[in-house]
Amino acid sequence: MREARDEPPAPILPGALSIAAIGTALVAALLWEARFAQWLSVASAYADGLLRWWYVALVAFLTAFVIWLGIGRYKNVRLGRDDEQPEYALLPWLAMLFAAGTGVGLLFWSIAEPVSHFQGNPFVPEGMTPEAASVAIQLSFFHWGLNGWAIFATVALIFGYFSYRRDLPLVPSSALYPVLGERAFGVAGQTVDALAVFATVFGLATTLGLGARQTGTGLTWLFGMPGSTMVELLVVAVVTVVATVSVVSGVRRGVRALSELNLWLTVVLLAGFLLLGPAGYLVGLLVQETGNYLDNLLAMTFYVGANEPGTWQSTWTVFFWGWWIAWSPFVGLFIARISRGRTLREFVFGVLLLPTLVTFVWIALMGGTALHSELFADGGIVEAVNDDVASAVFATIEHLEAPRLAEVLMGAVATLLIGIYFVTSADSGALVINIILSGGRLEPSRPARAAWALGNGALTAVLLVAGGIAVLQDAVILAALPFSLIIVLMLWGFILALRHEPLAAPREGCKHQRAAEPWTGADEASP
């Protein structure tokens, strides 16, 4: 086994490559706004034929692979020593997974997505019907359910396995050690780390951009402020300053408190929709569409729209899989850090099932309320979403049969929740980027943390000015492509490393449990 690195060096190449690539995008977007948006759109359209089947095939494989890890012969392998116990007890661990499973993106799309699918999708002959409503919830479950979390689980498992069981740095390039040996920490490995940072930055920019758009809409709804790009940029500026102060100070207790506040505010918001909305319909919808989702999961997983004209697949599935892939280094590293000592079986079923269940409840309550209004009440939410997709949550709150004070309070809770998720995402994202760029150091230098927090905010602002949500979507789809190839390489190294585990997984607690066998590098591990 390679000797553990207590103080991994801070390589220069990943940072230089990342800064060069992201700086080029910043300059191009600043100097040629319209052309930059057009370039991204053309590049995305050109790559669409590849991405339609590549992202679908990759995510399908990752889903099957992760489930196999949870039930196969390696299910009792631990992310750590064989006798190591989990660092966190079950309930705190599950609570942190819940925090990782929610965020700005889900708040933004939990109503807007099902309402969009309700108007038309490839799986129903006619939109705006009860059948379309049913399929709309299933498709939303699909884009936020098991398949997406399989991406996060795969990357997190690889991070945790090589760091805690093989004593290698907490960076993507560690997964290449079984393939390349010491060269994994040279130019090739550092290039891999740079591509991970590149994907993370654009995934973060997309999330922050959507958060800024929705926060601005919430402020307009609450206080009558005129909605404009300037308001969104002001939101980005404030959040960037707060996140920079937080990430530089290193005071993680405040971020933990904000995360706990997120949990309770989420409960309050969802309870508001349940109590003030059509509760019986919403609970029935959750139960019914969970069953329909499971029944149709295989068909949805492999659907690429090969025989149907149009852009639905590119607009929705390709975008979401690209976003999940781009976001996976960030969320994967976070999940890995809280999962030390877990067996693969505990890890897989915890990471896949709990966030998926929370997400289903979230979408059924919020999206279901909007669909009920369209099917059985006065409607109007479709028009609001078509006019401004960021207004979906607030338009739905307005259509609740509730006192005005209750609606205002729910709108305030939603806006506050978006803002807090915004801050914690920006803060944690900057920290994760610095951990990767510093070669795995858990406490990177303060100037580097500040620079990347400010840089992430600047990129988000520039992309918003350059073209708003459409530019953010095109950017994240393309930025995820290189890292999707890196995931394949990481999987290769992970599978080679697993070959040195016991051939049959021993029972938990067995005193003859054998530690992982060492490898000496790429030559021994080669196929």
CORVENFEN-V455387 format. One record per residue. RES is the residue in three letters. PSI is psi in degrees with one decimal (999 if undefined). D_CENTER is the distance of its C-alpha to the mean C-alpha in Angstrom with 2 decimals. Layout:
# CORVENFEN-V455387
RES&PSI&D_CENTER + RES&PSI&D_CENTER
This chain:
# CORVENFEN-V455387
MET&146.0&32.51 + ARG&143.0&31.57 + GLU&142.8&32.42 + ALA&148.7&29.73 + ARG&104.5&28.84 + ASP&-38.1&29.37 + GLU&81.1&29.05 + PRO&143.3&27.20 + PRO&160.1&28.43 + ALA&95.3&26.50 + PRO&150.3&26.62 + ILE&-35.6&27.27 + LEU&-47.1&26.11 + PRO&-44.1&22.27 + GLY&-42.1&22.62 + ALA&-44.6&25.28 + LEU&-42.9&23.45 + SER&-46.6&20.25 + ILE&-40.7&22.49 + ALA&-47.3&24.59 + ALA&-46.1&21.90 + ILE&-37.1&20.09 + GLY&-39.0&23.55 + THR&-43.0&24.79 + ALA&-40.6&22.11 + LEU&-48.4&22.97 + VAL&-44.3&26.66 + ALA&-41.8&26.48 + ALA&-33.7&24.57 + LEU&-43.2&27.07 + LEU&-33.1&30.17 + TRP&69.4&29.50 + GLU&-57.8&27.15 + ALA&-43.2&28.23 + ARG&-38.3&28.66 + PHE&-46.5&25.28 + ALA&-40.0&23.60 + GLN&-41.4&26.00 + TRP&-45.8&25.33 + LEU&-42.7&21.58 + SER&-43.7&22.46 + VAL&-43.9&25.11 + ALA&-41.7&23.03 + SER&-42.2&20.25 + ALA&-38.0&23.08 + TYR&-38.7&24.79 + ALA&-5.9&21.87 + ASP&-41.8&21.10 + GLY&-36.8&23.57 + LEU&-46.9&21.96 + LEU&-31.2&18.30 + ARG&-47.8&19.23 + TRP&-30.0&20.43 + TRP&-50.4&18.65 + TYR&-40.2&15.03 + VAL&-47.2&16.46 + ALA&-41.4&18.58 + LEU&-47.1&16.06 + VAL&-36.7&13.55 + ALA&-43.4&16.74 + PHE&-44.2&18.01 + LEU&-38.6&15.03 + THR&-47.8&15.17 + ALA&-39.9&18.92 + PHE&-44.8&18.87 + VAL&-42.0&16.74 + ILE&-40.0&18.93 + TRP&-40.6&21.95 + LEU&-35.5&21.10 + GLY&-19.5&21.08 + ILE&-8.0&24.46 + GLY&-164.5&26.13 + ARG&-14.4&28.57 + TYR&12.9&26.12 + LYS&-23.7&24.69 + ASN&2.6&26.68 + VAL&136.4&25.71 + ARG&152.2&24.38 + LEU&71.8&21.88 + GLY&-164.1&24.98 + ARG&159.6&28.72 + ASP&-30.4&30.15 + ASP&8.6&31.67 + GLU&136.7&28.78 + GLN&156.4&27.59 + PRO&140.6&24.10 + GLU&-33.1&23.56 + TYR&142.8&22.36 + ALA&166.6&24.03 + LEU&-49.8&22.38 + LEU&-46.8&21.98 + PRO&-37.1&20.52 + TRP&-45.4&18.06 + LEU&-36.8&17.03 + ALA&-39.5&16.90 + MET&-34.0&14.50 + LEU&-37.5&12.20 + PHE&-43.4&12.60 + ALA&-38.4&11.70 + ALA&-25.4&8.39 + GLY&-1.8&7.86 + THR&167.3&8.83 + GLY&-169.9&8.60 + VAL&-42.5&9.91 + GLY&-43.9&8.16 + LEU&-38.7&9.62 + LEU&-37.6&12.77 + PHE&-42.5&13.14 + TRP&-9.7&12.95 + SER&-23.6&14.30 + ILE&-42.9&17.76 + ALA&-38.0&17.59 + GLU&-53.4&16.18 + PRO&-34.4&18.78 + VAL&-37.5&21.46 + SER&-46.2&20.85 + HIS&-30.1&21.08 + PHE&-30.8&24.06 + GLN&-18.5&25.95 + GLY&139.0&25.70 + ASN&164.7&23.81 + PRO&-9.4&25.18 + PHE&-1.8&25.70 + VAL&145.0&28.23 + PRO&-25.4&31.51 + GLU&135.6&31.50 + GLY&173.0&29.06 + MET&33.4&29.62 + THR&164.7&30.97 + PRO&-38.3&30.24 + GLU&-41.0&29.17 + ALA&-37.1&26.71 + ALA&-42.0&25.31 + SER&-48.2&24.88 + VAL&-33.4&23.10 + ALA&-42.5&20.88 + ILE&-41.0&19.50 + GLN&-43.7&19.18 + LEU&-36.1&17.20 + SER&-41.9&14.78 + PHE&-43.1&14.56 + PHE&-45.7&14.09 + HIS&-15.7&11.12 + TRP&10.5&9.28 + GLY&-136.6&11.27 + LEU&-41.1&12.40 + ASN&-45.3&11.61 + GLY&-43.3&7.85 + TRP&-21.5&8.12 + ALA&-33.8&10.78 + ILE&-51.1&8.79 + PHE&-43.7&7.21 + ALA&-40.2&10.77 + THR&-51.4&12.56 + VAL&-41.2&11.42 + ALA&-41.5&11.87 + LEU&-42.9&15.19 + ILE&-44.7&16.40 + PHE&-52.7&15.84 + GLY&-39.9&17.54 + TYR&-51.1&20.24 + PHE&-27.9&21.52 + SER&-47.6&21.40 + TYR&-27.9&22.90 + ARG&-29.7&24.97 + ARG&2.3&26.05 + ASP&44.0&26.24 + LEU&163.3&24.55 + PRO&152.7&22.52 + LEU&66.9&18.87 + VAL&156.1&17.90 + PRO&-35.3&16.80 + SER&-18.6&20.45 + SER&-30.1&21.72 + ALA&-15.8&20.70 + LEU&-2.5&23.26 + TYR&-39.9&26.08 + PRO&-21.5&27.40 + VAL&-43.6&27.62 + LEU&-9.8&28.90 + GLY&-142.4&30.35 + GLU&-21.1&30.87 + ARG&-15.8&29.96 + ALA&-20.8&26.29 + PHE&15.1&26.75 + GLY&-146.0&28.67 + VAL&-42.8&27.90 + ALA&-48.4&25.93 + GLY&-39.3&23.58 + GLN&-30.6&23.21 + THR&-39.8&22.38 + VAL&-45.3&19.53 + ASP&-37.8&18.24 + ALA&-40.4&18.75 + LEU&-34.7&16.74 + ALA&-41.9&13.76 + VAL&-42.5&14.32 + PHE&-47.6&14.87 + ALA&-42.8&11.55 + THR&-42.4&9.79 + VAL&-44.5&12.25 + PHE&-31.5&11.74 + GLY&-41.2&7.96 + LEU&-42.4&9.04 + ALA&-39.5&12.04 + THR&-46.2&10.55 + THR&-46.0&8.76 + LEU&-36.2&12.08 + GLY&-43.7&14.15 + LEU&-39.5&13.14 + GLY&-41.6&13.70 + ALA&-42.4&17.00 + ARG&-44.5&18.09 + GLN&-34.8&17.65 + THR&-43.5&19.18 + GLY&-41.0&22.04 + THR&-39.8&22.57 + GLY&-41.2&22.73 + LEU&-39.0&25.28 + THR&-43.8&27.25 + TRP&-39.9&27.33 + LEU&-42.6&28.41 + PHE&1.6&30.82 + GLY&17.8&31.82 + MET&141.7&30.56 + PRO&128.0&30.66 + GLY&131.2&27.30 + SER&164.8&26.96 + THR&-32.2&24.94 + MET&-40.2&26.87 + VAL&-43.5&25.49 + GLU&-41.0&21.88 + LEU&-36.2&22.88 + LEU&-40.8&24.57 + VAL&-45.7&21.49 + VAL&-42.8&19.56 + ALA&-45.6&22.64 + VAL&-46.8&22.96 + VAL&-38.9&19.40 + THR&-42.0&19.68 + VAL&-46.3&22.99 + VAL&-44.9&21.86 + ALA&-37.4&18.86 + THR&-45.2&21.32 + VAL&-42.7&23.90 + SER&-47.9&21.60 + VAL&-28.9&20.22 + VAL&-40.9&23.80 + SER&-25.6&25.50 + GLY&13.9&23.40 + VAL&89.2&23.91 + ARG&-16.2&20.96 + ARG&-38.1&22.90 + GLY&-41.7&22.26 + VAL&-38.0&18.48 + ARG&-40.8&18.87 + ALA&-39.8&21.17 + LEU&-38.1&18.80 + SER&-40.5&16.09 + GLU&-38.0&18.93 + LEU&-38.9&20.01 + ASN&-44.9&16.65 + LEU&-48.7&17.23 + TRP&-37.2&20.73 + LEU&-36.4&20.13 + THR&-44.5&17.64 + VAL&-43.1&20.45 + VAL&-45.3&22.96 + LEU&-46.7&21.23 + LEU&-37.0&20.72 + ALA&-35.5&24.25 + GLY&-44.4&25.55 + PHE&-37.6&24.39 + LEU&-43.5&25.87 + LEU&-35.8&29.11 + LEU&-13.7&29.77 + GLY&-169.7&28.57 + PRO&82.2&29.99 + ALA&-46.8&29.10 + GLY&-43.3&30.89 + TYR&-43.0&29.27 + LEU&-43.9&25.73 + VAL&-43.2&26.27 + GLY&-39.7&27.98 + LEU&-42.1&25.23 + LEU&-47.9&22.63 + VAL&-48.0&25.00 + GLN&-48.4&26.11 + GLU&-20.7&22.88 + THR&-43.2&21.31 + GLY&-43.0&24.35 + ASN&-37.1&24.16 + TYR&-47.3&20.53 + LEU&-36.4&21.63 + ASP&-34.8&24.75 + ASN&8.1&23.11 + LEU&-43.4&20.00 + LEU&-44.5&21.72 + ALA&-41.8&22.91 + MET&-36.2&19.61 + THR&-39.4&17.89 + PHE&6.3&20.57 + TYR&127.3&21.26 + VAL&-0.5&21.42 + GLY&34.2&23.96 + ALA&-33.3&26.59 + ASN&3.1&29.53 + GLU&128.5&28.31 + PRO&164.4&28.64 + GLY&179.5&26.24 + THR&13.5&22.75 + TRP&-48.4&20.85 + GLN&-42.7&19.01 + SER&-41.0&18.07 + THR&-34.8&17.16 + TRP&-72.7&14.85 + THR&-45.7&13.89 + VAL&-42.2&13.99 + PHE&-49.2&11.94 + PHE&-41.6&9.09 + TRP&-38.0&9.36 + GLY&-40.9&9.67 + TRP&-46.1&6.63 + TRP&-42.8&4.55 + ILE&-44.7&7.40 + ALA&-32.8&7.59 + TRP&-11.8&4.57 + SER&-34.5&5.93 + PRO&-39.0&9.03 + PHE&-57.7&7.98 + VAL&-37.3&6.33 + GLY&-42.9&8.89 + LEU&-39.9&11.61 + PHE&-48.3&11.21 + ILE&-40.5&11.47 + ALA&-41.4&14.24 + ARG&-26.0&16.10 + ILE&2.7&16.56 + SER&12.2&17.44 + ARG&134.7&20.61 + GLY&-9.9&23.44 + ARG&145.5&21.58 + THR&161.7&22.84 + LEU&-35.0&20.69 + ARG&-48.0&21.69 + GLU&-43.8&20.67 + PHE&-51.1&17.33 + VAL&-49.7&16.48 + PHE&-29.0&17.70 + GLY&-46.6&16.31 + VAL&-34.8&12.68 + LEU&-45.4&13.05 + LEU&-45.7&15.45 + LEU&-52.1&14.98 + PRO&-35.4&11.46 + THR&-43.3&12.51 + LEU&-45.6&15.77 + VAL&-43.6&14.58 + THR&-42.2&12.48 + PHE&-43.9&15.65 + VAL&-44.8&17.85 + TRP&-51.5&15.92 + ILE&-40.6&16.05 + ALA&-41.9&19.59 + LEU&-46.6&20.95 + MET&-51.5&19.70 + GLY&-37.2&19.63 + GLY&-35.5&22.70 + THR&-43.1&24.58 + ALA&-43.4&24.26 + LEU&-36.6&25.38 + HIS&-40.3&28.25 + SER&-39.3&29.44 + GLU&-36.4&29.55 + LEU&-35.8&31.33 + PHE&-3.2&33.68 + ALA&-149.7&33.99 + ASP&-12.8&34.43 + GLY&-149.8&31.12 + GLY&-12.2&30.31 + ILE&-34.9&26.52 + VAL&-46.4&26.30 + GLU&-40.2&28.35 + ALA&-42.6&26.30 + VAL&-40.7&22.99 + ASN&-31.2&24.84 + ASP&-41.5&26.24 + ASP&106.5&23.10 + VAL&-26.5&19.74 + ALA&-11.7&18.73 + SER&2.1&21.74 + ALA&-48.5&20.65 + VAL&-45.0&20.21 + PHE&-33.5&23.43 + ALA&-37.8&25.40 + THR&-40.8&24.69 + ILE&-40.1&25.79 + GLU&-28.1&28.93 + HIS&4.7&29.82 + LEU&143.9&29.83 + GLU&77.4&33.40 + ALA&158.6&33.33 + PRO&151.1&35.31 + ARG&-36.9&34.26 + LEU&-41.6&33.73 + ALA&-40.0&31.18 + GLU&-42.5&29.29 + VAL&-42.3&29.38 + LEU&-41.6&28.16 + MET&-40.3&25.17 + GLY&-38.4&24.40 + ALA&-41.8&24.79 + VAL&-43.6&22.49 + ALA&-44.0&19.74 + THR&-43.3&20.32 + LEU&-40.3&20.46 + LEU&-43.4&17.26 + ILE&-44.4&15.43 + GLY&-41.1&17.29 + ILE&-43.1&16.53 + TYR&-37.2&12.75 + PHE&-50.3&13.40 + VAL&-47.9&15.56 + THR&-33.9&13.62 + SER&-44.6&10.52 + ALA&-43.1&13.19 + ASP&-52.4&15.18 + SER&-36.6&12.85 + GLY&-43.2&11.32 + ALA&-38.9&14.99 + LEU&-43.6&15.98 + VAL&-42.5&13.62 + ILE&-42.8&14.80 + ASN&-33.5&18.28 + ILE&-44.3&18.10 + ILE&-44.6&17.36 + LEU&-24.0&20.01 + SER&9.2&22.51 + GLY&17.6&22.57 + GLY&3.9&20.92 + ARG&129.5&22.73 + LEU&-14.7&21.11 + GLU&79.1&23.11 + PRO&168.8&23.09 + SER&149.3&25.78 + ARG&-43.7&25.69 + PRO&-39.3&26.56 + ALA&-41.2&23.66 + ARG&-44.4&21.21 + ALA&-42.2&22.87 + ALA&-43.1&22.93 + TRP&-32.1&19.23 + ALA&-44.7&18.43 + LEU&-40.2&21.03 + GLY&-40.4&20.00 + ASN&-42.2&16.41 + GLY&-41.7&18.11 + ALA&-43.9&20.69 + LEU&-42.4&18.45 + THR&-45.9&16.62 + ALA&-43.7&20.15 + VAL&-41.8&21.59 + LEU&-35.5&19.10 + LEU&-44.3&19.70 + VAL&-37.1&23.41 + ALA&-20.5&23.32 + GLY&6.0&22.17 + GLY&-144.4&19.57 + ILE&-39.2&16.78 + ALA&-42.2&18.27 + VAL&-41.4&18.22 + LEU&-42.8&14.61 + GLN&-46.0&13.74 + ASP&-40.7&16.28 + ALA&-44.5&15.23 + VAL&-34.4&11.61 + ILE&-44.1&13.06 + LEU&-38.6&15.73 + ALA&-28.1&14.00 + ALA&-22.5&11.83 + LEU&-50.2&15.18 + PRO&-39.8&16.70 + PHE&-24.7&13.89 + SER&-34.8&13.95 + LEU&-35.5&17.57 + ILE&-38.3&16.88 + ILE&-40.0&14.94 + VAL&-44.2&18.18 + LEU&-42.2&20.29 + MET&-39.1&18.42 + LEU&-40.1&18.93 + TRP&-50.1&22.54 + GLY&-38.5&23.12 + PHE&-43.7&21.54 + ILE&-40.5&23.80 + LEU&-40.0&26.77 + ALA&-38.5&26.23 + LEU&-24.8&26.09 + ARG&-19.4&29.49 + HIS&4.1&30.98 + GLU&165.1&29.98 + PRO&140.7&32.69 + LEU&-34.5&33.35 + ALA&129.6&33.27 + ALA&124.1&31.01 + PRO&161.1&33.45 + ARG&147.7&33.53 + GLU&135.1&31.90 + GLY&-3.3&34.62 + CYS&127.5&36.82 + LYS&-10.9&38.97 + HIS&13.1&39.17 + GLN&132.7&35.43 + ARG&138.1&35.16 + ALA&161.8&32.86 + ALA&138.7&30.89 + GLU&144.7&33.30 + PRO&161.9&33.04 + TRP&159.5&32.74 + THR&-3.9&34.55 + GLY&-162.4&32.37 + ALA&-35.2&31.71 + ASP&-45.5&35.23 + GLU&-31.8&35.19 + ALA&-6.4&31.72 + SER&150.1&32.31 + PRO&999&32.65
